[in-house]
C-alpha cells in the first residue's frame, strides 16, 4: 500500500511539472526572440563572451531547476510526501533565470 501512495506522490509532482515545461518553453521563446537579432546594431563593440555567458546562465538555471524537480519526484516517491510546490518554485526559478540572463545580455550588448 505504501508503494501505491509513493507512486501517487511522485506522479503528482510530475503532473505539476507540466507547468514547469510550459514555463521553460515560453521563456526559451522569449530568450531566442530577444537575442537572435540583437548583435547587428552593436557589432563592432559587443561583448560576445558576455552574451554567451548570459545564455549559459539561462540554460544552466533551467537545468538545475529540472534536476530539482526530478529529485523532488524521487524523494516524494520514497517518503510519500506532497512536494508539488517544487515544480512551481522551479518554474519561478526559470523565469528569474531568464530575467537575470536578459539583463546580462543587455549589458553585454551595450558595452
C-alpha angles and dihedrals in degrees: 000000000000090000090058094052090043089055089046092053091050091046090053091054091049092047091055088045087073086077088055092052091050091048090051092050092050095045091047090053089050091047093050093043092050097047110030097081099024098100099066097077097050102029098138097046105031120125098229094178089056090049091051090048090054090056091048090051092052096048094041091054090049092050092049090051092051091048089052090052092049091049090049091052091051092046091047090053093051098042099030090228126147106248100161089128091070097073089045091053089044090054089055088048091055091051090048090049090053092051092049092046092049090051091050091047093050090049090051092050092049095053 
